Amino acid sequence: MPKQVDHDERREAIARALWRVVEQRGVAHLTLREVAKEAGISHGALQHYFASREAMLSFAMDLAWEQKTLRVHRGFQALGDQPHPRDVLRVMLTEMLPLHTDARAASRISAAYVLEALHNENIHARARDDIAQGRVVFEQLIRQAIADGHISPTRDPVAETNLLLALTGFTTLLELDVVEPQDALTAIDQHLGRLFTTNDLGTGHEGAAVDDA
């Protein structure tokens, strides 16, 4: 009997091929034909799963988001049952930076997605909504930390949320080798140390090593 094709697995394999194209050859090579070649299937077979570059890129971005969410959850589990909010924010921030293999691939897909969003209204709306939802999670954590006394009540939760998300700007500096990974982590730790009250800094991670897969 002919082997049954698992369509979900095939779609994921295509998305991962797209990741490799972007990571190894750049956004300029992000075409249906190039991805099909990388995935080892025909152009027609790829179009059976994704009718357009937009659909393919959106699916690849969804997969990258799922993988990042799994990494964040694993990071939370390593913190124990009642993690300090400072440590929770650190996990969330560091997993948004290209500090190891999986995160680098996701970071480059995200960059391609944003570039596409600048000229595609559908992707623009979707990307904006996804980022806005992620921002809400950060702001909720900040507001809860203020309510629980971990952060001074004089802090503006909106401004502090925006400052935290600004730290993801290290992505460009890391990708272009302007700063070293450890320097980015040090800056994040120092910022979080200033945000949280000095008598309640949690476990602390200054000087933590980067796990490069």
N, C-alpha and C positions, 0 to 999 in steps of 0.2 A: 504494500500500500504506500502511496506517496506520503511523505512526511508532512504532518500538519504544521502550518505556519502560525506561530504565535504573533499576532499583529501588534500587541503591546510591546513585546520584546523587539520586534523589527523597528517600530517607531522609536524606541529608546536607542537602538543601535544607530539609527540614522541621526538622531540628535547628538549622540556622542561623536559620530563622524563629523558633524558640523562643528562641535567643540574643537576637534583636532585641526580642522581646516583653519578656523579662526586663530587658534593658539600657535600653529606652526607656520601658516602662510599669510595670515592677516585677513582683514575684512574685505579687501578688494577681491579675494578669491571666493567669497561666500556666494556661490551660485548653486542652483539645483544640480547642474551637471558636475561641478567640482565635488559637491557633497556625495553625489551618487557614486562617483569614482572612488572616493575615500571609503565609502561604506561597502564597496565591492558589489554594487548592484547596478542595473541599467537605469538610465535616465527615466524611462517609462515606468519602471517598477517603483522608483522613488515618488513619481507623481501620483501613483496609486495611493500613497499615504499622505503626501503633502502636495496640494495643487499649486501652491505658490511659495515663493521665498518668504513672504510674510508669515504664512502658516507654519512653515518649518522653523523659522527663527523664534516665533512665539512659543512653540512646543519646546524647543531647546532651552529657552529661558525659564519656562515652567519647571523643567527637569533640573536646571541649575539651582533654582529656588528651593525645590524639594530636597536636593542634596545638601544645600546650606542649612536648611532647617534641621535635617538629621544631625549634622555636625554640631549645631548649636545645642540640640537636645542632649547629645552625648556629653557636651561640655557642662551642661547643667547637672547631669547625673553625677559627674565627677566632683561637683561642689558639695554634694551631700543633700540631706533632707531640708535644711533651712539655710540656704545660701544667703550670704550678705548681698544686698542690692548692688553694691560696688562691683562684686565679682560677677554677678549676672550681667551687668552692663559691659564689663570687660570681655566676657565671652562673646557677647553679641557684636561688639565692635571689632574684635580681632578676627572673627570669622567673616567679616565683610572685607578684609584686606587680603591681598595675594601673598600670604605668608607660607603656603605649602601648595603642593601640586594641584589638588582638587580646587582649592580656593583660587588659584591662578587661572585655571580654566574657566571657572564661573565668572571671575572678574572680567576676563576678556570677552566672554559672551555678553555680559552686562554692558560693556562698552559698545559692542556692536549693536546691541538692542537700543541703547540710547541714541546712537548715531542714526539708526533707522527711524527712531521716533521723531527726530527733528524734521523729517520729510514725509511722514506717514501719519495721517490723523488718527487712524485706528490704533496703531501701536502707541502713539503719543498719549492717547486717552488711557489706554490700558497701563502703560508704564507709569504715568502720573498717579493713577489710582493705587497701583501696587506700592509705590514708594510712599505715598501719603499714608497708606494703611500701616506700613512699617514704622513710619514716623510716630503715628499714634501710640504704638506699643512703647516706644522709647519715652514719650511724654507721660504715659500712664505710670511707668516705672519711676520716673523722676518725681511725679506728684505723690506717689505712694511713699517714696523715700523721705520726702519732706514731711508728710503727715506722720510718719513713724519716727521722726526725729533724727534720721541719718544725715539729712541735708538741712542747712539753715533755712528757716521759714522766710528769710529775707531774699532768698534766691528766686528769680523769675523762672518758672518751669518751662515756659515757651522758649526763652532765650537760651536756657541751659540745654534744652533738647537740640536746638539748632547748633549750638557749639559742639555737642557730642557728635552729631552727624557730620559736622565739618571735619572731624578727625578722619573720616573715610576718604578725605582728599589725599591722604598718604598713599592711596592706591597708585596715582600717577607718579609720585616721587619714588615709590618702590619699583614700579615697572621700568622706570627709566634709570634706575640705579643712582638716584640723587641722594637717597638716604639708605642706610642699612636697616634690615628688619628689626634688629635690637634697638636701634635709635627710635623707630616708630613706636615700639612697645614701651620704651621708656617715656616718651612723650604722652602716650595714653595713660600710663600709670600716674604720671605727675599731674595730669589734668584731673583724673578721678580723685587723686589725693587731695587736690585743692577744692574739689566740689563737695566731697564729704567732710563732715566735721572731724577735726584732728583727733578726737578721743574715740572715734568709731570708724576705723578704716578697714575692718574685716581682716582677712587673712594676709592680704598684701601679695603682690606678685612682682615687685621690682626685681629686675635682673632675670626674669624668667626666660628660659631658652626657647627658641623657635623650633617647632617640630616640623621639619621639612621632609615630606614623604619622598 
